[in-house]
Amino acid sequence: VKTAETGYIQRRLIKAMKSVMVKYDGTARNQIEQLIQFTYEEDGLAGENVEFQSIISLKPSNHLF
């Protein structure tokens, strides 16, 4: 696939989706209220409300190997 072709496809997708908004009920709709997606981001979690969690990783000692 050529770079120019993928760039053109991306441009068309951006133009087509620029009117899509997430509404208060969690659905994604366009400017004439047509339903695009039932739940935003498939899990319903807005990115600005997800918090970072640190995970402690445990490494086994070398003498076990």
Biopython code that builds the backbone (N, CA, C, O; Angstrom):
import numpy as np
from Bio.PDB.StructureBuilder import StructureBuilder

atoms = [
    (1, "VAL", "N", (0.856, -1.176, 0.000)),
    (1, "VAL", "CA", (0.000, 0.000, 0.000)),
    (1, "VAL", "C", (0.898, 1.235, 0.000)),
    (1, "VAL", "O", (1.854, 1.325, 0.771)),
    (2, "LYS", "N", (0.582, 2.158, -0.858)),
    (2, "LYS", "CA", (1.400, 3.356, -0.987)),
    (2, "LYS", "C", (1.074, 4.371, 0.105)),
    (2, "LYS", "O", (-0.051, 4.427, 0.603)),
    (3, "THR", "N", (2.067, 5.163, 0.466)),
    (3, "THR", "CA", (1.895, 6.186, 1.492)),
    (3, "THR", "C", (0.842, 7.201, 1.090)),
    (3, "THR", "O", (0.029, 7.605, 1.922)),
    (4, "ALA", "N", (0.838, 7.618, -0.154)),
    (4, "ALA", "CA", (-0.142, 8.604, -0.619)),
    (4, "ALA", "C", (-1.560, 8.057, -0.514)),
    (4, "ALA", "O", (-2.493, 8.788, -0.183)),
    (5, "GLU", "N", (-1.713, 6.782, -0.795)),
    (5, "GLU", "CA", (-3.040, 6.158, -0.728)),
    (5, "GLU", "C", (-3.545, 6.088, 0.707)),
    (5, "GLU", "O", (-4.705, 6.404, 0.973)),
    (6, "THR", "N", (-2.679, 5.676, 1.637)),
    (6, "THR", "CA", (-3.100, 5.609, 3.036)),
    (6, "THR", "C", (-3.355, 6.998, 3.601)),
    (6, "THR", "O", (-4.252, 7.172, 4.425)),
    (7, "GLY", "N", (-2.586, 7.980, 3.175)),
    (7, "GLY", "CA", (-2.821, 9.357, 3.611)),
    (7, "GLY", "C", (-4.161, 9.873, 3.144)),
    (7, "GLY", "O", (-4.850, 10.578, 3.882)),
    (8, "TYR", "N", (-4.539, 9.530, 1.925)),
    (8, "TYR", "CA", (-5.830, 9.945, 1.386)),
    (8, "TYR", "C", (-6.975, 9.257, 2.126)),
    (8, "TYR", "O", (-7.996, 9.884, 2.406)),
    (9, "ILE", "N", (-6.813, 7.978, 2.442)),
    (9, "ILE", "CA", (-7.833, 7.252, 3.207)),
    (9, "ILE", "C", (-7.993, 7.874, 4.586)),
    (9, "ILE", "O", (-9.114, 8.053, 5.061)),
    (10, "GLN", "N", (-6.868, 8.208, 5.237)),
    (10, "GLN", "CA", (-6.920, 8.832, 6.556)),
    (10, "GLN", "C", (-7.630, 10.176, 6.485)),
    (10, "GLN", "O", (-8.447, 10.489, 7.352)),
    (11, "ARG", "N", (-7.336, 10.958, 5.486)),
    (11, "ARG", "CA", (-7.977, 12.267, 5.324)),
    (11, "ARG", "C", (-9.479, 12.120, 5.165)),
    (11, "ARG", "O", (-10.241, 12.882, 5.761)),
    (12, "ARG", "N", (-9.918, 11.149, 4.371)),
    (12, "ARG", "CA", (-11.351, 10.926, 4.171)),
    (12, "ARG", "C", (-12.032, 10.479, 5.456)),
    (12, "ARG", "O", (-13.147, 10.911, 5.748)),
    (13, "LEU", "N", (-11.368, 9.611, 6.234)),
    (13, "LEU", "CA", (-11.937, 9.161, 7.506)),
    (13, "LEU", "C", (-12.074, 10.310, 8.495)),
    (13, "LEU", "O", (-13.089, 10.422, 9.183)),
    (14, "ILE", "N", (-11.063, 11.158, 8.567)),
    (14, "ILE", "CA", (-11.109, 12.300, 9.480)),
    (14, "ILE", "C", (-12.233, 13.242, 9.101)),
    (14, "ILE", "O", (-12.955, 13.729, 9.971)),
    (15, "LYS", "N", (-12.389, 13.505, 7.808)),
    (15, "LYS", "CA", (-13.474, 14.373, 7.344)),
    (15, "LYS", "C", (-14.835, 13.777, 7.676)),
    (15, "LYS", "O", (-15.749, 14.499, 8.074)),
    (16, "ALA", "N", (-14.973, 12.467, 7.517)),
    (16, "ALA", "CA", (-16.257, 11.808, 7.769)),
    (16, "ALA", "C", (-16.602, 11.769, 9.251)),
    (16, "ALA", "O", (-17.780, 11.801, 9.608)),
    (17, "MET", "N", (-15.592, 11.702, 10.123)),
    (17, "MET", "CA", (-15.837, 11.527, 11.551)),
    (17, "MET", "C", (-15.729, 12.810, 12.360)),
    (17, "MET", "O", (-15.865, 12.766, 13.583)),
    (18, "LYS", "N", (-15.489, 13.955, 11.719)),
    (18, "LYS", "CA", (-15.258, 15.171, 12.503)),
    (18, "LYS", "C", (-16.510, 15.684, 13.208)),
    (18, "LYS", "O", (-16.396, 16.477, 14.143)),
    (19, "SER", "N", (-17.691, 15.260, 12.793)),
    (19, "SER", "CA", (-18.912, 15.710, 13.457)),
    (19, "SER", "C", (-19.361, 14.768, 14.573)),
    (19, "SER", "O", (-20.354, 15.046, 15.245)),
    (20, "VAL", "N", (-18.649, 13.660, 14.782)),
    (20, "VAL", "CA", (-19.047, 12.679, 15.790)),
    (20, "VAL", "C", (-18.676, 13.186, 17.180)),
    (20, "VAL", "O", (-17.555, 13.637, 17.416)),
    (21, "MET", "N", (-19.648, 13.103, 18.100)),
    (21, "MET", "CA", (-19.442, 13.528, 19.486)),
    (21, "MET", "C", (-19.975, 12.461, 20.428)),
    (21, "MET", "O", (-20.891, 11.718, 20.076)),
    (22, "VAL", "N", (-19.404, 12.383, 21.628)),
    (22, "VAL", "CA", (-19.919, 11.495, 22.661)),
    (22, "VAL", "C", (-20.952, 12.284, 23.445)),
    (22, "VAL", "O", (-20.656, 13.354, 23.977)),
    (23, "LYS", "N", (-22.156, 11.757, 23.514)),
    (23, "LYS", "CA", (-23.263, 12.439, 24.183)),
    (23, "LYS", "C", (-23.319, 12.037, 25.652)),
    (23, "LYS", "O", (-22.584, 11.150, 26.088)),
    (24, "TYR", "N", (-24.197, 12.697, 26.418)),
    (24, "TYR", "CA", (-24.296, 12.440, 27.853)),
    (24, "TYR", "C", (-24.705, 11.011, 28.183)),
    (24, "TYR", "O", (-24.360, 10.507, 29.252)),
    (25, "ASP", "N", (-25.427, 10.352, 27.294)),
    (25, "ASP", "CA", (-25.828, 8.967, 27.552)),
    (25, "ASP", "C", (-24.730, 7.960, 27.211)),
    (25, "ASP", "O", (-24.940, 6.754, 27.345)),
    (26, "GLY", "N", (-23.563, 8.436, 26.773)),
    (26, "GLY", "CA", (-22.426, 7.573, 26.479)),
    (26, "GLY", "C", (-22.371, 7.063, 25.054)),
    (26, "GLY", "O", (-21.448, 6.328, 24.702)),
    (27, "THR", "N", (-23.341, 7.435, 24.222)),
    (27, "THR", "CA", (-23.339, 7.008, 22.827)),
    (27, "THR", "C", (-22.560, 7.998, 21.977)),
    (27, "THR", "O", (-22.445, 9.174, 22.324)),
    (28, "ALA", "N", (-22.032, 7.519, 20.869)),
    (28, "ALA", "CA", (-21.356, 8.387, 19.906)),
    (28, "ALA", "C", (-22.342, 8.661, 18.775)),
    (28, "ALA", "O", (-22.859, 7.730, 18.157)),
    (29, "ARG", "N", (-22.603, 9.948, 18.507)),
    (29, "ARG", "CA", (-23.571, 10.336, 17.482)),
    (29, "ARG", "C", (-22.985, 11.441, 16.618)),
    (29, "ARG", "O", (-22.110, 12.190, 17.052)),
    (30, "ASN", "N", (-23.489, 11.531, 15.370)),
    (30, "ASN", "CA", (-23.036, 12.587, 14.478)),
    (30, "ASN", "C", (-23.922, 13.821, 14.639)),
    (30, "ASN", "O", (-24.786, 13.856, 15.515)),
    (31, "GLN", "N", (-23.712, 14.829, 13.799)),
    (31, "GLN", "CA", (-24.406, 16.107, 13.961)),
    (31, "GLN", "C", (-25.910, 16.023, 13.732)),
    (31, "GLN", "O", (-26.643, 16.899, 14.190)),
    (32, "ILE", "N", (-26.388, 15.000, 13.040)),
    (32, "ILE", "CA", (-27.835, 14.857, 12.856)),
    (32, "ILE", "C", (-28.392, 13.748, 13.748)),
    (32, "ILE", "O", (-29.436, 13.162, 13.460)),
    (33, "GLU", "N", (-27.669, 13.473, 14.842)),
    (33, "GLU", "CA", (-28.072, 12.545, 15.899)),
    (33, "GLU", "C", (-28.195, 11.093, 15.453)),
    (33, "GLU", "O", (-28.892, 10.312, 16.100)),
    (34, "GLN", "N", (-27.536, 10.716, 14.365)),
    (34, "GLN", "CA", (-27.505, 9.310, 13.977)),
    (34, "GLN", "C", (-26.542, 8.573, 14.896)),
    (34, "GLN", "O", (-25.449, 9.063, 15.178)),
    (35, "LEU", "N", (-26.946, 7.399, 15.361)),
    (35, "LEU", "CA", (-26.134, 6.601, 16.265)),
    (35, "LEU", "C", (-24.954, 5.988, 15.516)),
    (35, "LEU", "O", (-25.136, 5.307, 14.507)),
    (36, "ILE", "N", (-23.755, 6.233, 16.011)),
    (36, "ILE", "CA", (-22.541, 5.682, 15.417)),
    (36, "ILE", "C", (-22.051, 4.491, 16.237)),
    (36, "ILE", "O", (-21.652, 3.468, 15.681)),
    (37, "GLN", "N", (-22.085, 4.631, 17.571)),
    (37, "GLN", "CA", (-21.584, 3.586, 18.461)),
    (37, "GLN", "C", (-22.385, 3.633, 19.757)),
    (37, "GLN", "O", (-22.631, 4.714, 20.293)),
    (38, "PHE", "N", (-22.796, 2.461, 20.272)),
    (38, "PHE", "CA", (-23.606, 2.410, 21.489)),
    (38, "PHE", "C", (-22.837, 2.865, 22.722)),
    (38, "PHE", "O", (-23.361, 3.623, 23.537)),
    (39, "THR", "N", (-21.612, 2.411, 22.859)),
    (39, "THR", "CA", (-20.809, 2.738, 24.034)),
    (39, "THR", "C", (-19.474, 3.292, 23.578)),
    (39, "THR", "O", (-18.789, 2.671, 22.765)),
    (40, "TYR", "N", (-19.096, 4.452, 24.091)),
    (40, "TYR", "CA", (-17.829, 5.078, 23.736)),
    (40, "TYR", "C", (-16.666, 4.204, 24.174)),
    (40, "TYR", "O", (-16.639, 3.724, 25.307)),
    (41, "GLU", "N", (-15.710, 3.997, 23.284)),
    (41, "GLU", "CA", (-14.481, 3.233, 23.549)),
    (41, "GLU", "C", (-14.740, 1.781, 23.936)),
    (41, "GLU", "O", (-13.886, 1.173, 24.581)),
    (42, "GLU", "N", (-15.858, 1.214, 23.576)),
    (42, "GLU", "CA", (-16.235, -0.179, 23.787)),
    (42, "GLU", "C", (-16.362, -0.584, 25.251)),
    (42, "GLU", "O", (-17.034, -1.573, 25.544)),
    (43, "ASP", "N", (-15.745, 0.138, 26.177)),
    (43, "ASP", "CA", (-15.877, -0.205, 27.587)),
    (43, "ASP", "C", (-16.586, 0.887, 28.378)),
    (43, "ASP", "O", (-16.871, 0.700, 29.561)),
    (44, "GLY", "N", (-16.874, 2.012, 27.756)),
    (44, "GLY", "CA", (-17.611, 3.084, 28.404)),
    (44, "GLY", "C", (-16.786, 3.948, 29.334)),
    (44, "GLY", "O", (-17.336, 4.820, 30.006)),
    (45, "LEU", "N", (-15.487, 3.733, 29.394)),
    (45, "LEU", "CA", (-14.635, 4.509, 30.285)),
    (45, "LEU", "C", (-14.010, 5.667, 29.524)),
    (45, "LEU", "O", (-13.340, 5.464, 28.512)),
    (46, "ALA", "N", (-14.227, 6.868, 30.008)),
    (46, "ALA", "CA", (-13.614, 8.040, 29.393)),
    (46, "ALA", "C", (-12.149, 8.099, 29.813)),
    (46, "ALA", "O", (-11.820, 7.860, 30.975)),
    (47, "GLY", "N", (-11.285, 8.412, 28.878)),
    (47, "GLY", "CA", (-9.853, 8.422, 29.139)),
    (47, "GLY", "C", (-9.421, 9.390, 30.222)),
    (47, "GLY", "O", (-8.456, 9.122, 30.938)),
    (48, "GLU", "N", (-10.120, 10.516, 30.356)),
    (48, "GLU", "CA", (-9.731, 11.497, 31.370)),
    (48, "GLU", "C", (-10.080, 11.053, 32.784)),
    (48, "GLU", "O", (-9.595, 11.648, 33.746)),
    (49, "ASN", "N", (-10.908, 10.022, 32.935)),
    (49, "ASN", "CA", (-11.291, 9.541, 34.261)),
    (49, "ASN", "C", (-10.532, 8.293, 34.692)),
    (49, "ASN", "O", (-10.664, 7.852, 35.833)),
    (50, "VAL", "N", (-9.742, 7.724, 33.794)),
    (50, "VAL", "CA", (-8.975, 6.531, 34.123)),
    (50, "VAL", "C", (-7.682, 6.971, 34.795)),
    (50, "VAL", "O", (-6.969, 7.826, 34.270)),
    (51, "GLU", "N", (-7.377, 6.395, 35.946)),
    (51, "GLU", "CA", (-6.175, 6.811, 36.665)),
    (51, "GLU", "C", (-5.061, 5.783, 36.516)),
    (51, "GLU", "O", (-5.315, 4.602, 36.282)),
    (52, "PHE", "N", (-3.845, 6.240, 36.653)),
    (52, "PHE", "CA", (-2.660, 5.399, 36.509)),
    (52, "PHE", "C", (-2.504, 4.513, 37.737)),
    (52, "PHE", "O", (-2.675, 4.975, 38.865)),
    (53, "GLN", "N", (-2.182, 3.254, 37.523)),
    (53, "GLN", "CA", (-1.918, 2.311, 38.602)),
    (53, "GLN", "C", (-0.520, 1.741, 38.404)),
    (53, "GLN", "O", (-0.183, 1.257, 37.323)),
    (54, "SER", "N", (0.280, 1.801, 39.445)),
    (54, "SER", "CA", (1.614, 1.209, 39.329)),
    (54, "SER", "C", (1.552, -0.257, 39.757)),
    (54, "SER", "O", (0.807, -0.620, 40.667)),
    (55, "ILE", "N", (2.338, -1.080, 39.093)),
    (55, "ILE", "CA", (2.364, -2.512, 39.373)),
    (55, "ILE", "C", (3.784, -2.888, 39.765)),
    (55, "ILE", "O", (4.739, -2.584, 39.051)),
    (56, "ILE", "N", (3.910, -3.539, 40.883)),
    (56, "ILE", "CA", (5.221, -3.992, 41.347)),
    (56, "ILE", "C", (5.519, -5.323, 40.666)),
    (56, "ILE", "O", (4.734, -6.266, 40.754)),
    (57, "SER", "N", (6.657, -5.387, 39.990)),
    (57, "SER", "CA", (7.022, -6.658, 39.352)),
    (57, "SER", "C", (8.070, -7.353, 40.210)),
    (57, "SER", "O", (9.017, -6.725, 40.685)),
    (58, "LEU", "N", (7.894, -8.619, 40.395)),
    (58, "LEU", "CA", (8.822, -9.416, 41.189)),
    (58, "LEU", "C", (9.703, -10.230, 40.256)),
    (58, "LEU", "O", (9.215, -10.911, 39.353)),
    (59, "LYS", "N", (11.006, -10.151, 40.486)),
    (59, "LYS", "CA", (11.946, -10.900, 39.660)),
    (59, "LYS", "C", (12.550, -12.024, 40.502)),
    (59, "LYS", "O", (12.978, -11.797, 41.633)),
    (60, "PRO", "N", (12.582, -13.238, 39.945)),
    (60, "PRO", "CA", (13.208, -14.334, 40.698)),
    (60, "PRO", "C", (14.727, -14.152, 40.738)),
    (60, "PRO", "O", (15.315, -13.527, 39.855)),
    (61, "SER", "N", (15.327, -14.693, 41.746)),
    (61, "SER", "CA", (16.784, -14.580, 41.843)),
    (61, "SER", "C", (17.452, -15.492, 40.812)),
    (61, "SER", "O", (16.845, -16.446, 40.326)),
    (62, "ASN", "N", (18.691, -15.188, 40.492)),
    (62, "ASN", "CA", (19.424, -15.934, 39.467)),
    (62, "ASN", "C", (19.783, -17.355, 39.902)),
    (62, "ASN", "O", (19.950, -18.228, 39.051)),
    (63, "HIS", "N", (19.903, -17.603, 41.195)),
    (63, "HIS", "CA", (20.338, -18.933, 41.629)),
    (63, "HIS", "C", (19.259, -20.001, 41.400)),
    (63, "HIS", "O", (19.567, -21.192, 41.441)),
    (64, "LEU", "N", (18.014, -19.604, 41.162)),
    (64, "LEU", "CA", (16.966, -20.583, 40.871)),
    (64, "LEU", "C", (17.097, -21.142, 39.462)),
    (64, "LEU", "O", (16.546, -22.200, 39.161)),
    (65, "PHE", "N", (17.813, -20.446, 38.607)),
    (65, "PHE", "CA", (17.970, -20.896, 37.228)),
    (65, "PHE", "C", (19.290, -21.551, 37.106)),
    (65, "PHE", "O", (19.650, -22.016, 36.024)),
]
sb = StructureBuilder()
sb.init_structure("model")
sb.init_model(0)
sb.init_chain("A")
sb.init_seg("    ")
for serial, (resi, resn, name, xyz) in enumerate(atoms, 1):
    if name == "N":
        sb.init_residue(resn, " ", resi, " ")
    sb.init_atom(name, np.array(xyz, "f"), 0.0, 1.0, " ", f" {name:<3s}", serial, name[0])
structure = sb.get_structure()
